[in-house]
Amino acid sequence: MQQYFLNQKLEEKIYFDPLQSHHIKNVMRMKKGSVIKAVDPDEHSALYTIDYEDHQVIGKLKEMLPEEKSAIEIILLMALIKKDKWDFCIQKACECSAYTILPFVSERCVVQLDEKKEKKLIRWQKIASEACEQSKQNHLCEIKEPVFFSKALQVDADLKLIAYENADLQAHNLAAVLNNAQNVKRVAVMIGPEGGFSDHEIESALKSGFTCVSLGKSILRAETAAISALSMLKYHYEILGEVYGSNK
Ligand code: SAH
């Protein structure tokens, strides 16, 4: 079933924006009576039946859906990487339930902040929105404006992790770190660019309260590291959390 994020609250009758209307009418070719899921800005969701009113696509409320709040917010602090990999990374990170993505530029980033960042941000948010709709999540992952590394270190989270390929798997074990951290509601995980982090950056992160973690013995590409880290956090908080109760 298709999902759409609305700009309005859920009401008996809803209107879709022009892009969504085009998608419903011309791409999906939905007939009157087709059912879709709509999510409002407060993350309330409901099923709607599609109808056409003077060529305008509308939705008629069919059934409210239960609340779906995530127990954990995972913030992905992601170094800017080359365009196609970046787009792929946003899409997959959203599928893996990243709550927010904060792009940053560090010493070894090839991609730099530029003038066109507003246009880029709109494009990135569109990729995120489509990925969250496609993966049927009520939370729309927000892509923040890119910042410099030092600013990204100031993220507000209960647990702050930095994935470091030179970290020893035993000494910097992610499972141990997650098991030892109690009452975590917001966790941030930082992934470096293609060239990795400098020693100096790792030191600054540690001073800012980050914990170094290994993602395993093999060196992963930045985008793989992001997806891998998010999957591991998802496993811990969502899958194990479901079995053993909150956070474990
Ligand atoms: N240039 C480095 C690799 C950088 S990989 C080299 O070739 O040695 C890009 C980013 O992915 C790293 O900064 C780190 O955040 C993450 N990463 C990749 N593999 C990792 C691993 N095994 N453990 C932890 N982080 C990893």
Residues whose N, C-alpha, C, O or C-beta is under 5 A from the ligand:
A	BS01	SAH	A163 Y164 E165 M190 I191 G192 P193 E194 G195 G196 F197 V213 S214 L215 G216 K217 S218 I219 L220 R221 A222 A225
